Amino acid sequence: MWQEENNTLVKKFEFKDFIEAFGFMTRVAFLAEKMNHHPNWNNVYNRVEIRLNTHDAGGIVTDKDRKLAEAIDKLL
């Protein structure tokens, strides 16, 4: 479940191994490029943390973030 923290939507994902995590990140990258809205993220081995906010709107959570979060969840 996405959590809103400090004007940012945050979600942590855990996968079987690095390859699954990297594959997920690749799918998110294509999706983000298509939506022209790119996440801040971190990956360590099988874990991926994604943080979303809209820089153009002053670094707050907007509908763009919520739509991207929903689309990311559909990738799973």
Biopython code that builds the backbone (N, CA, C, O; Angstrom):
import numpy as np
from Bio.PDB.StructureBuilder import StructureBuilder

atoms = [
    (1, "MET", "N", (0.844, -1.177, 0.000)),
    (1, "MET", "CA", (0.000, 0.000, 0.000)),
    (1, "MET", "C", (0.893, 1.246, 0.000)),
    (1, "MET", "O", (1.878, 1.309, 0.736)),
    (2, "TRP", "N", (0.550, 2.210, -0.810)),
    (2, "TRP", "CA", (1.284, 3.466, -0.882)),
    (2, "TRP", "C", (0.980, 4.284, 0.369)),
    (2, "TRP", "O", (-0.167, 4.363, 0.811)),
    (3, "GLN", "N", (2.011, 4.884, 0.924)),
    (3, "GLN", "CA", (1.877, 5.754, 2.095)),
    (3, "GLN", "C", (2.265, 7.164, 1.686)),
    (3, "GLN", "O", (3.189, 7.347, 0.893)),
    (4, "GLU", "N", (1.578, 8.153, 2.212)),
    (4, "GLU", "CA", (1.964, 9.539, 1.951)),
    (4, "GLU", "C", (2.779, 10.033, 3.134)),
    (4, "GLU", "O", (2.296, 10.085, 4.265)),
    (5, "GLU", "N", (4.041, 10.398, 2.850)),
    (5, "GLU", "CA", (4.972, 10.884, 3.862)),
    (5, "GLU", "C", (5.667, 12.131, 3.334)),
    (5, "GLU", "O", (6.261, 12.103, 2.256)),
    (6, "ASN", "N", (5.599, 13.208, 4.076)),
    (6, "ASN", "CA", (6.333, 14.428, 3.715)),
    (6, "ASN", "C", (6.132, 14.827, 2.250)),
    (6, "ASN", "O", (7.101, 15.036, 1.519)),
    (7, "ASN", "N", (4.879, 14.930, 1.831)),
    (7, "ASN", "CA", (4.543, 15.327, 0.460)),
    (7, "ASN", "C", (5.096, 14.369, -0.600)),
    (7, "ASN", "O", (5.453, 14.786, -1.701)),
    (8, "THR", "N", (5.160, 13.087, -0.253)),
    (8, "THR", "CA", (5.670, 12.073, -1.171)),
    (8, "THR", "C", (4.876, 10.778, -0.994)),
    (8, "THR", "O", (4.601, 10.364, 0.132)),
    (9, "LEU", "N", (4.510, 10.139, -2.110)),
    (9, "LEU", "CA", (3.941, 8.788, -2.045)),
    (9, "LEU", "C", (5.102, 7.804, -2.016)),
    (9, "LEU", "O", (6.025, 7.903, -2.825)),
    (10, "VAL", "N", (5.057, 6.859, -1.087)),
    (10, "VAL", "CA", (6.156, 5.918, -0.896)),
    (10, "VAL", "C", (5.611, 4.496, -0.839)),
    (10, "VAL", "O", (4.586, 4.228, -0.212)),
    (11, "LYS", "N", (6.325, 3.587, -1.513)),
    (11, "LYS", "CA", (5.983, 2.169, -1.411)),
    (11, "LYS", "C", (7.255, 1.346, -1.559)),
    (11, "LYS", "O", (8.119, 1.648, -2.382)),
    (12, "LYS", "N", (7.351, 0.293, -0.740)),
    (12, "LYS", "CA", (8.479, -0.634, -0.800)),
    (12, "LYS", "C", (7.999, -1.955, -1.391)),
    (12, "LYS", "O", (6.933, -2.463, -1.043)),
    (13, "PHE", "N", (8.804, -2.489, -2.284)),
    (13, "PHE", "CA", (8.499, -3.743, -2.956)),
    (13, "PHE", "C", (9.625, -4.735, -2.665)),
    (13, "PHE", "O", (10.790, -4.350, -2.571)),
    (14, "GLU", "N", (9.275, -5.998, -2.525)),
    (14, "GLU", "CA", (10.285, -7.032, -2.323)),
    (14, "GLU", "C", (10.027, -8.169, -3.300)),
    (14, "GLU", "O", (8.889, -8.596, -3.491)),
    (15, "PHE", "N", (11.100, -8.652, -3.913)),
    (15, "PHE", "CA", (11.017, -9.676, -4.945)),
    (15, "PHE", "C", (11.862, -10.884, -4.562)),
    (15, "PHE", "O", (12.583, -10.858, -3.565)),
    (16, "LYS", "N", (11.769, -11.931, -5.354)),
    (16, "LYS", "CA", (12.503, -13.168, -5.074)),
    (16, "LYS", "C", (14.014, -12.940, -5.107)),
    (16, "LYS", "O", (14.747, -13.464, -4.269)),
    (17, "ASP", "N", (14.471, -12.155, -6.081)),
    (17, "ASP", "CA", (15.910, -11.929, -6.239)),
    (17, "ASP", "C", (16.146, -10.638, -7.030)),
    (17, "ASP", "O", (15.204, -9.929, -7.383)),
    (18, "PHE", "N", (17.403, -10.356, -7.295)),
    (18, "PHE", "CA", (17.780, -9.131, -7.996)),
    (18, "PHE", "C", (17.198, -9.078, -9.404)),
    (18, "PHE", "O", (16.751, -8.020, -9.849)),
    (19, "ILE", "N", (17.198, -10.198, -10.103)),
    (19, "ILE", "CA", (16.682, -10.218, -11.485)),
    (19, "ILE", "C", (15.211, -9.820, -11.520)),
    (19, "ILE", "O", (14.806, -9.037, -12.379)),
    (20, "GLU", "N", (14.407, -10.347, -10.602)),
    (20, "GLU", "CA", (12.989, -9.963, -10.556)),
    (20, "GLU", "C", (12.833, -8.483, -10.213)),
    (20, "GLU", "O", (11.999, -7.797, -10.804)),
    (21, "ALA", "N", (13.616, -7.993, -9.279)),
    (21, "ALA", "CA", (13.546, -6.578, -8.905)),
    (21, "ALA", "C", (13.933, -5.695, -10.091)),
    (21, "ALA", "O", (13.277, -4.690, -10.364)),
    (22, "PHE", "N", (14.999, -6.077, -10.789)),
    (22, "PHE", "CA", (15.458, -5.291, -11.928)),
    (22, "PHE", "C", (14.450, -5.331, -13.068)),
    (22, "PHE", "O", (14.236, -4.326, -13.745)),
    (23, "GLY", "N", (13.829, -6.490, -13.283)),
    (23, "GLY", "CA", (12.790, -6.591, -14.313)),
    (23, "GLY", "C", (11.620, -5.671, -14.001)),
    (23, "GLY", "O", (11.093, -5.004, -14.893)),
    (24, "PHE", "N", (11.212, -5.633, -12.734)),
    (24, "PHE", "CA", (10.147, -4.728, -12.303)),
    (24, "PHE", "C", (10.542, -3.279, -12.562)),
    (24, "PHE", "O", (9.746, -2.493, -13.076)),
    (25, "MET", "N", (11.783, -2.928, -12.201)),
    (25, "MET", "CA", (12.241, -1.553, -12.416)),
    (25, "MET", "C", (12.236, -1.202, -13.904)),
    (25, "MET", "O", (11.918, -0.073, -14.277)),
    (26, "THR", "N", (12.584, -2.160, -14.740)),
    (26, "THR", "CA", (12.570, -1.921, -16.186)),
    (26, "THR", "C", (11.155, -1.639, -16.673)),
    (26, "THR", "O", (10.937, -0.721, -17.463)),
    (27, "ARG", "N", (10.192, -2.431, -16.200)),
    (27, "ARG", "CA", (8.796, -2.200, -16.590)),
    (27, "ARG", "C", (8.310, -0.838, -16.091)),
    (27, "ARG", "O", (7.602, -0.129, -16.806)),
    (28, "VAL", "N", (8.687, -0.478, -14.874)),
    (28, "VAL", "CA", (8.316, 0.840, -14.333)),
    (28, "VAL", "C", (8.954, 1.944, -15.168)),
    (28, "VAL", "O", (8.316, 2.962, -15.435)),
    (29, "ALA", "N", (10.197, 1.756, -15.581)),
    (29, "ALA", "CA", (10.883, 2.771, -16.384)),
    (29, "ALA", "C", (10.150, 3.042, -17.698)),
    (29, "ALA", "O", (9.977, 4.198, -18.084)),
    (30, "PHE", "N", (9.719, 1.982, -18.384)),
    (30, "PHE", "CA", (8.974, 2.168, -19.633)),
    (30, "PHE", "C", (7.640, 2.873, -19.381)),
    (30, "PHE", "O", (7.237, 3.756, -20.138)),
    (31, "LEU", "N", (6.969, 2.470, -18.312)),
    (31, "LEU", "CA", (5.696, 3.087, -17.941)),
    (31, "LEU", "C", (5.884, 4.566, -17.605)),
    (31, "LEU", "O", (5.126, 5.415, -18.076)),
    (32, "ALA", "N", (6.879, 4.867, -16.805)),
    (32, "ALA", "CA", (7.145, 6.251, -16.394)),
    (32, "ALA", "C", (7.482, 7.125, -17.597)),
    (32, "ALA", "O", (7.044, 8.272, -17.684)),
    (33, "GLU", "N", (8.254, 6.582, -18.509)),
    (33, "GLU", "CA", (8.605, 7.344, -19.716)),
    (33, "GLU", "C", (7.360, 7.633, -20.546)),
    (33, "GLU", "O", (7.183, 8.740, -21.054)),
    (34, "LYS", "N", (6.502, 6.628, -20.676)),
    (34, "LYS", "CA", (5.259, 6.797, -21.436)),
    (34, "LYS", "C", (4.372, 7.871, -20.797)),
    (34, "LYS", "O", (3.733, 8.658, -21.495)),
    (35, "MET", "N", (4.342, 7.891, -19.454)),
    (35, "MET", "CA", (3.514, 8.861, -18.733)),
    (35, "MET", "C", (4.242, 10.190, -18.520)),
    (35, "MET", "O", (3.658, 11.141, -18.000)),
    (36, "ASN", "N", (5.510, 10.258, -18.918)),
    (36, "ASN", "CA", (6.352, 11.451, -18.734)),
    (36, "ASN", "C", (6.335, 11.913, -17.275)),
    (36, "ASN", "O", (6.189, 13.099, -16.978)),
    (37, "HIS", "N", (6.488, 10.940, -16.378)),
    (37, "HIS", "CA", (6.511, 11.230, -14.943)),
    (37, "HIS", "C", (7.417, 10.196, -14.295)),
    (37, "HIS", "O", (7.083, 9.012, -14.249)),
    (38, "HIS", "N", (8.549, 10.636, -13.801)),
    (38, "HIS", "CA", (9.604, 9.714, -13.412)),
    (38, "HIS", "C", (9.774, 9.639, -11.894)),
    (38, "HIS", "O", (9.758, 10.662, -11.209)),
    (39, "PRO", "N", (9.937, 8.415, -11.375)),
    (39, "PRO", "CA", (10.027, 8.227, -9.926)),
    (39, "PRO", "C", (11.427, 8.499, -9.391)),
    (39, "PRO", "O", (12.413, 8.482, -10.127)),
    (40, "ASN", "N", (11.479, 8.746, -8.108)),
    (40, "ASN", "CA", (12.730, 8.646, -7.354)),
    (40, "ASN", "C", (12.702, 7.240, -6.786)),
    (40, "ASN", "O", (11.699, 6.829, -6.202)),
    (41, "TRP", "N", (13.789, 6.497, -6.949)),
    (41, "TRP", "CA", (13.764, 5.136, -6.434)),
    (41, "TRP", "C", (15.124, 4.681, -5.977)),
    (41, "TRP", "O", (16.156, 5.278, -6.282)),
    (42, "ASN", "N", (15.081, 3.585, -5.225)),
    (42, "ASN", "CA", (16.291, 2.997, -4.682)),
    (42, "ASN", "C", (16.141, 1.481, -4.798)),
    (42, "ASN", "O", (15.061, 0.934, -4.575)),
    (43, "ASN", "N", (17.232, 0.818, -5.148)),
    (43, "ASN", "CA", (17.217, -0.639, -5.276)),
    (43, "ASN", "C", (18.417, -1.218, -4.536)),
    (43, "ASN", "O", (19.556, -0.803, -4.752)),
    (44, "VAL", "N", (18.148, -2.178, -3.665)),
    (44, "VAL", "CA", (19.193, -2.972, -3.029)),
    (44, "VAL", "C", (18.785, -4.430, -3.168)),
    (44, "VAL", "O", (17.800, -4.867, -2.574)),
    (45, "TYR", "N", (19.538, -5.170, -3.947)),
    (45, "TYR", "CA", (19.327, -6.577, -4.245)),
    (45, "TYR", "C", (17.880, -6.857, -4.659)),
    (45, "TYR", "O", (17.519, -6.581, -5.803)),
    (46, "ASN", "N", (17.042, -7.391, -3.773)),
    (46, "ASN", "CA", (15.674, -7.769, -4.166)),
    (46, "ASN", "C", (14.631, -6.762, -3.699)),
    (46, "ASN", "O", (13.432, -7.028, -3.788)),
    (47, "ARG", "N", (15.071, -5.615, -3.204)),
    (47, "ARG", "CA", (14.136, -4.606, -2.693)),
    (47, "ARG", "C", (14.187, -3.342, -3.554)),
    (47, "ARG", "O", (15.253, -2.896, -3.980)),
    (48, "VAL", "N", (13.010, -2.787, -3.793)),
    (48, "VAL", "CA", (12.881, -1.534, -4.538)),
    (48, "VAL", "C", (11.983, -0.613, -3.728)),
    (48, "VAL", "O", (10.896, -1.008, -3.307)),
    (49, "GLU", "N", (12.435, 0.607, -3.513)),
    (49, "GLU", "CA", (11.604, 1.622, -2.863)),
    (49, "GLU", "C", (11.352, 2.724, -3.883)),
    (49, "GLU", "O", (12.283, 3.245, -4.497)),
    (50, "ILE", "N", (10.088, 3.069, -4.053)),
    (50, "ILE", "CA", (9.711, 4.116, -5.007)),
    (50, "ILE", "C", (9.091, 5.269, -4.244)),
    (50, "ILE", "O", (8.266, 5.077, -3.352)),
    (51, "ARG", "N", (9.512, 6.488, -4.619)),
    (51, "ARG", "CA", (8.988, 7.725, -4.030)),
    (51, "ARG", "C", (8.485, 8.607, -5.168)),
    (51, "ARG", "O", (9.201, 8.859, -6.137)),
    (52, "LEU", "N", (7.249, 9.069, -5.036)),
    (52, "LEU", "CA", (6.636, 9.886, -6.085)),
    (52, "LEU", "C", (6.182, 11.218, -5.525)),
    (52, "LEU", "O", (5.504, 11.276, -4.500)),
    (53, "ASN", "N", (6.562, 12.284, -6.205)),
    (53, "ASN", "CA", (5.960, 13.604, -6.024)),
    (53, "ASN", "C", (6.207, 14.383, -7.304)),
    (53, "ASN", "O", (7.010, 13.978, -8.144)),
    (54, "THR", "N", (5.519, 15.490, -7.444)),
    (54, "THR", "CA", (5.591, 16.247, -8.698)),
    (54, "THR", "C", (6.454, 17.485, -8.491)),
    (54, "THR", "O", (6.055, 18.442, -7.829)),
    (55, "HIS", "N", (7.641, 17.440, -9.072)),
    (55, "HIS", "CA", (8.594, 18.538, -8.910)),
    (55, "HIS", "C", (8.058, 19.850, -9.482)),
    (55, "HIS", "O", (8.272, 20.918, -8.909)),
    (56, "ASP", "N", (7.349, 19.761, -10.632)),
    (56, "ASP", "CA", (6.806, 20.976, -11.275)),
    (56, "ASP", "C", (5.770, 21.674, -10.399)),
    (56, "ASP", "O", (5.508, 22.865, -10.573)),
    (57, "ALA", "N", (5.183, 20.939, -9.463)),
    (57, "ALA", "CA", (4.133, 21.509, -8.603)),
    (57, "ALA", "C", (4.690, 21.878, -7.228)),
    (57, "ALA", "O", (3.935, 22.093, -6.279)),
    (58, "GLY", "N", (6.010, 21.948, -7.132)),
    (58, "GLY", "CA", (6.618, 22.339, -5.865)),
    (58, "GLY", "C", (6.931, 21.170, -4.953)),
    (58, "GLY", "O", (7.085, 21.346, -3.744)),
    (59, "GLY", "N", (7.026, 19.970, -5.525)),
    (59, "GLY", "CA", (7.392, 18.804, -4.737)),
    (59, "GLY", "C", (6.283, 18.271, -3.852)),
    (59, "GLY", "O", (6.534, 17.813, -2.738)),
    (60, "ILE", "N", (5.053, 18.332, -4.349)),
    (60, "ILE", "CA", (3.912, 17.795, -3.604)),
    (60, "ILE", "C", (3.314, 16.618, -4.367)),
    (60, "ILE", "O", (3.650, 16.385, -5.528)),
    (61, "VAL", "N", (2.435, 15.889, -3.713)),
    (61, "VAL", "CA", (1.729, 14.778, -4.357)),
    (61, "VAL", "C", (0.569, 15.343, -5.166)),
    (61, "VAL", "O", (-0.243, 16.114, -4.655)),
    (62, "THR", "N", (0.502, 14.947, -6.441)),
    (62, "THR", "CA", (-0.574, 15.385, -7.334)),
    (62, "THR", "C", (-1.239, 14.166, -7.965)),
    (62, "THR", "O", (-0.859, 13.027, -7.693)),
    (63, "ASP", "N", (-2.226, 14.418, -8.805)),
    (63, "ASP", "CA", (-2.901, 13.338, -9.531)),
    (63, "ASP", "C", (-1.928, 12.554, -10.408)),
    (63, "ASP", "O", (-2.111, 11.355, -10.618)),
    (64, "LYS", "N", (-0.883, 13.232, -10.925)),
    (64, "LYS", "CA", (0.117, 12.526, -11.733)),
    (64, "LYS", "C", (0.762, 11.413, -10.919)),
    (64, "LYS", "O", (0.998, 10.319, -11.431)),
    (65, "ASP", "N", (1.046, 11.694, -9.654)),
    (65, "ASP", "CA", (1.673, 10.699, -8.781)),
    (65, "ASP", "C", (0.714, 9.556, -8.486)),
    (65, "ASP", "O", (1.097, 8.387, -8.524)),
    (66, "ARG", "N", (-0.520, 9.895, -8.196)),
    (66, "ARG", "CA", (-1.510, 8.863, -7.889)),
    (66, "ARG", "C", (-1.766, 7.960, -9.097)),
    (66, "ARG", "O", (-1.931, 6.750, -8.947)),
    (67, "LYS", "N", (-1.797, 8.551, -10.294)),
    (67, "LYS", "CA", (-2.011, 7.761, -11.509)),
    (67, "LYS", "C", (-0.818, 6.853, -11.785)),
    (67, "LYS", "O", (-0.995, 5.699, -12.176)),
    (68, "LEU", "N", (0.387, 7.360, -11.586)),
    (68, "LEU", "CA", (1.569, 6.532, -11.794)),
    (68, "LEU", "C", (1.617, 5.416, -10.752)),
    (68, "LEU", "O", (1.936, 4.277, -11.091)),
    (69, "ALA", "N", (1.309, 5.717, -9.504)),
    (69, "ALA", "CA", (1.281, 4.690, -8.451)),
    (69, "ALA", "C", (0.294, 3.584, -8.797)),
    (69, "ALA", "O", (0.600, 2.402, -8.638)),
    (70, "GLU", "N", (-0.879, 3.963, -9.266)),
    (70, "GLU", "CA", (-1.892, 2.979, -9.645)),
    (70, "GLU", "C", (-1.403, 2.120, -10.812)),
    (70, "GLU", "O", (-1.611, 0.907, -10.829)),
    (71, "ALA", "N", (-0.761, 2.753, -11.774)),
    (71, "ALA", "CA", (-0.248, 2.013, -12.935)),
    (71, "ALA", "C", (0.892, 1.073, -12.515)),
    (71, "ALA", "O", (0.995, -0.039, -13.032)),
    (72, "ILE", "N", (1.732, 1.505, -11.596)),
    (72, "ILE", "CA", (2.823, 0.652, -11.101)),
    (72, "ILE", "C", (2.238, -0.581, -10.420)),
    (72, "ILE", "O", (2.711, -1.695, -10.643)),
    (73, "ASP", "N", (1.222, -0.392, -9.599)),
    (73, "ASP", "CA", (0.594, -1.524, -8.912)),
    (73, "ASP", "C", (0.037, -2.544, -9.900)),
    (73, "ASP", "O", (0.041, -3.743, -9.621)),
    (74, "LYS", "N", (-0.432, -2.085, -11.035)),
    (74, "LYS", "CA", (-0.985, -3.001, -12.051)),
    (74, "LYS", "C", (0.099, -3.845, -12.727)),
    (74, "LYS", "O", (-0.210, -4.850, -13.367)),
    (75, "LEU", "N", (1.364, -3.444, -12.590)),
    (75, "LEU", "CA", (2.465, -4.214, -13.173)),
    (75, "LEU", "C", (2.746, -5.491, -12.394)),
    (75, "LEU", "O", (3.380, -6.417, -12.902)),
    (76, "LEU", "N", (2.271, -5.528, -11.163)),
    (76, "LEU", "CA", (2.585, -6.685, -10.306)),
    (76, "LEU", "C", (1.675, -7.864, -10.568)),
    (76, "LEU", "O", (1.815, -8.906, -9.928)),
]
sb = StructureBuilder()
sb.init_structure("model")
sb.init_model(0)
sb.init_chain("A")
sb.init_seg("    ")
for serial, (resi, resn, name, xyz) in enumerate(atoms, 1):
    if name == "N":
        sb.init_residue(resn, " ", resi, " ")
    sb.init_atom(name, np.array(xyz, "f"), 0.0, 1.0, " ", f" {name:<3s}", serial, name[0])
structure = sb.get_structure()
